[in-house]
Amino acid sequence: MGTGYVGLVTALAFCHHGHRVTCVDIIPERVDSVSRGKAPFYEPDVAEALARHLGSGLLDATTDTAKAVASTEITFLCVGTPSSADGSYDLGHLGAAARSMGEAIAGLDRHHLVVTKSTVTPTANRSVVLPAITNASGKEAPAGFSLASNPEFLREGSALADALAPDRIVLGIMEGDQAARDLLEGLYAPFDRPLLVTSLEGAELIKLASNSLLAIKVAFANEVANLASSVDADGYQVLEGVGLDHRLGPHFLRAGAGFGGSCFPRGLRALVAFSRSQGAPALLPTAALDQNEVQPAVMVDLVRKALDGNLQGKRVALLGLAFKPDTDDVRETRALPIYKLLLEEGATVVCHDPRAGSNFVELVREEGLAHPDVREGLDEVLREANAAVIQTEWEEYRLLGPAELVSEMAPPRAIVDARRTFDPYMMRAAGVTYWGVGLPPP
Ligand SMILES: NC(=O)c1ccc[n+]([C@@H]2O[C@H](COP(=O)([O-])OP(=O)(O)OC[C@H]3O[C@@H](n4cnc5c(N)ncnc54)[C@H](O)[C@@H]3O)[C@@H](O)[C@H]2O)c1
C-alpha cells in the first residue's frame, strides 16, 4: 500500500525474487501510470524493472485494497509519514491505510500479515496501526492477523539497488508471533543479507536512530569544513583524514549545502519530538537541524564574496535543484533556501536541473513565490551568469570541462561549488575563479 518511492521499489524487489505483487494506492492516476508501465517518479533502473515485471505478469496495480488483500498473504504499508507542525510524524495516512487494511481483513477467512515499512517513531505501530486494524477488522493479533515492522533504508538515487541488497533487514515482531517471523524470514531469505529480529519498538527506533546519526555526521562534516576554510585548510582533505580512521569510516563525512530529502530533516525533527515526549532533551538532533539551516547561508556568503560583496543586479546560475543527484525529488532541497537568499539579496537567478525542474517550479509556487526561471538548456543558464552555484553534483555537470563551464559566463565567472563536484585545484589551475565549501578563497 502506497506506490511511491518505497512502495513501488519494494514491489519491484519482491518481483525480482519471483513473488507476485499488487501495488495499491489511493491516487487513481498513480495506479494508472504504474499499470501502463510509467513510474510516477524518476529513479534509476525502475522504469526497466517495471516494464519487465508487468510483462511477466508478476506485478499489477489497483486502488481496491480489499481485492489486493484477498489475493495476497502479506501487505507492506508504504504510505507517507510527513512532518506535523510539532515535528512529529503525521500518522494520518498510516492510520487510514491501517483502517482500510482492517476492513479488508474483516472479510478474510485466512490469516494476513501486515508489515509497516513507513518510517515512524516508537510506539506508532502498537498505539496507532494495531488498534486501527483491530477495530476495523474485529480481530485480535496475532490470532486474527499479524502486525510487524520492517523499516526501509533505501536511498533515493539508488533505491532499487539498495532494496535488492540492503545492508541489513530489520524485523520488528510482536511477542510470541512466530508465524509472522517465519513468514518474513522466509520472504527475505533469498536476499541473503544480515537480518536482525527485534521488538516493534526496537525496529522503529533503529530506523530513526540510523537516519539521525547519518544526518548528524553530515552536519558535523559541514562544521568542520566551514572551520577548515577559515584557516587555510582544505575541508574535504581534513574529512578524508578523519574518515580514514576505521572507527569512523569515510561515509557521510561530506560537507555541502546541507542535507535535504524526505528522510533526514524529517527524521531529526521526529526524533526531537519523540525525545521530548519521553522527557529527554534531544540535544544532538536539535544541533544537527540548526547546523543544517546555516549551510545555505554559507553558500550564499561564498557567492557574495565571489561577486565583490554585492549580489544586487548580478546574474546567478543555480545548477541542481533536486536534493541529491539521480532523483527528481525536491522535498526539503537546499536549492530552495539558496534560491530565496539569492533573490533576497537582489540577484537574478536562473535555474537548471536534469530531472527536477518542474518539481522545483511547483515547490517554489507552494512557497508563494513568483514563477522561477528554470531552463532546460545548461548553456542558456550559464550564458551571461556572473556566478554559477552547483547545488547538486549531477554527473552532467561533472562532465563539463572548465572552458565549457565558464566561457559563456560574464565576469567574474565565479563557480561556487556546494558539493565538491570538481577538483578545485584543477579548476583553479585552468584559470577558473573557483569557490567551494570547505575551501580557502581563491
Ligand atoms: N523516500 C525515501 O527515500 C524513503 C526511504 C526510507 C523510508 N521512507 C519512508 O517510507 C514512507 C513512504 O515514503 P515515500 O517516499 O515512498 O512516499 P511517497 O509520498 O513517494 O509515496 C507514498 C504513497 O502512499 C500513497 N498513499 C497515501 N495514503 C494511502 C492509503 N491510505 N492507501 C494507499 N496508498 C496511500 C500516496 O498516494 C503515495 O503514492 C515514508 O514513511 C518515508 O519516511 C522513505
Ligand as a Chemical Component Dictionary entry (heavy atoms), coordinates in Angstrom:
data_LIG
# 
_chem_comp.id                   LIG 
_chem_comp.type                 NON-POLYMER 
_chem_comp.pdbx_formal_charge   0 
_chem_comp.three_letter_code    LIG 
# 
loop_
_chem_comp_atom.comp_id 
_chem_comp_atom.atom_id 
_chem_comp_atom.alt_atom_id 
_chem_comp_atom.type_symbol 
_chem_comp_atom.charge 
_chem_comp_atom.model_Cartn_x 
_chem_comp_atom.model_Cartn_y 
_chem_comp_atom.model_Cartn_z 
_chem_comp_atom.pdbx_ordinal 
LIG N1  N1  N 0  11.760 8.066  0.009  1  
LIG C1  C1  C 0  12.733 7.500  0.688  2  
LIG O1  O1  O 0  13.919 7.608  0.345  3  
LIG C2  C2  C 0  12.424 6.679  1.894  4  
LIG C3  C3  C 0  13.405 5.799  2.391  5  
LIG C4  C4  C 0  13.105 5.033  3.507  6  
LIG C5  C5  C 0  11.874 5.156  4.128  7  
LIG N2  N2  N 1  10.959 6.038  3.638  8  
LIG C6  C6  C 0  9.655  6.111  4.308  9  
LIG O2  O2  O 0  8.704  5.368  3.549  10 
LIG C7  C7  C 0  7.423  6.008  3.600  11 
LIG C8  C8  C 0  6.952  6.315  2.188  12 
LIG O3  O3  O 0  7.861  7.221  1.604  13 
LIG P1  P1  P 0  7.832  7.566  0.034  14 
LIG O4  O4  O 0  8.975  8.463  -0.208 15 
LIG O5  O5  O -1 7.680  6.307  -0.724 16 
LIG O6  O6  O 0  6.454  8.398  -0.021 17 
LIG P2  P2  P 0  5.665  8.860  -1.321 18 
LIG O7  O7  O 0  4.996  10.123 -0.925 19 
LIG O8  O8  O 0  6.549  8.835  -2.508 20 
LIG O9  O9  O 0  4.557  7.722  -1.513 21 
LIG C9  C9  C 0  3.521  7.481  -0.609 22 
LIG C10 C10 C 0  2.334  6.916  -1.394 23 
LIG O10 O10 O 0  1.356  6.462  -0.468 24 
LIG C11 C11 C 0  0.086  6.706  -1.050 25 
LIG N3  N3  N 0  -0.960 6.621  -0.005 26 
LIG C12 C12 C 0  -1.254 7.509  0.965  27 
LIG N4  N4  N 0  -2.260 7.045  1.721  28 
LIG C13 C13 C 0  -2.602 5.830  1.222  29 
LIG C14 C14 C 0  -3.580 4.855  1.587  30 
LIG N5  N5  N 0  -4.394 5.038  2.624  31 
LIG N6  N6  N 0  -3.642 3.735  0.849  32 
LIG C15 C15 C 0  -2.833 3.544  -0.192 33 
LIG N7  N7  N 0  -1.890 4.429  -0.579 34 
LIG C16 C16 C 0  -1.787 5.563  0.125  35 
LIG C17 C17 C 0  0.240  8.071  -1.679 36 
LIG O11 O11 O 0  -0.766 8.350  -2.616 37 
LIG C18 C18 C 0  1.632  7.936  -2.294 38 
LIG O12 O12 O 0  1.573  7.445  -3.606 39 
LIG C19 C19 C 0  7.612  7.239  4.488  40 
LIG O13 O13 O 0  7.270  6.902  5.798  41 
LIG C20 C20 C 0  9.092  7.512  4.395  42 
LIG O14 O14 O 0  9.586  8.147  5.539  43 
LIG C21 C21 C 0  11.192 6.784  2.536  44 
# 
loop_
_chem_comp_bond.comp_id 
_chem_comp_bond.atom_id_1 
_chem_comp_bond.atom_id_2 
_chem_comp_bond.value_order 
_chem_comp_bond.pdbx_ordinal 
LIG N1  C1  SING 1  
LIG C1  O1  DOUB 2  
LIG C1  C2  SING 3  
LIG C2  C3  SING 4  
LIG C2  C21 DOUB 5  
LIG C3  C4  DOUB 6  
LIG C4  C5  SING 7  
LIG C5  N2  DOUB 8  
LIG N2  C6  SING 9  
LIG N2  C21 SING 10 
LIG C6  O2  SING 11 
LIG C6  C20 SING 12 
LIG O2  C7  SING 13 
LIG C7  C8  SING 14 
LIG C7  C19 SING 15 
LIG C8  O3  SING 16 
LIG O3  P1  SING 17 
LIG P1  O4  DOUB 18 
LIG P1  O5  SING 19 
LIG P1  O6  SING 20 
LIG O6  P2  SING 21 
LIG P2  O7  DOUB 22 
LIG P2  O8  SING 23 
LIG P2  O9  SING 24 
LIG O9  C9  SING 25 
LIG C9  C10 SING 26 
LIG C10 O10 SING 27 
LIG C10 C18 SING 28 
LIG O10 C11 SING 29 
LIG C11 N3  SING 30 
LIG C11 C17 SING 31 
LIG N3  C12 SING 32 
LIG N3  C16 SING 33 
LIG C12 N4  DOUB 34 
LIG N4  C13 SING 35 
LIG C13 C14 SING 36 
LIG C13 C16 DOUB 37 
LIG C14 N5  SING 38 
LIG C14 N6  DOUB 39 
LIG N6  C15 SING 40 
LIG C15 N7  DOUB 41 
LIG N7  C16 SING 42 
LIG C17 O11 SING 43 
LIG C17 C18 SING 44 
LIG C18 O12 SING 45 
LIG C19 O13 SING 46 
LIG C19 C20 SING 47 
LIG C20 O14 SING 48 
# 
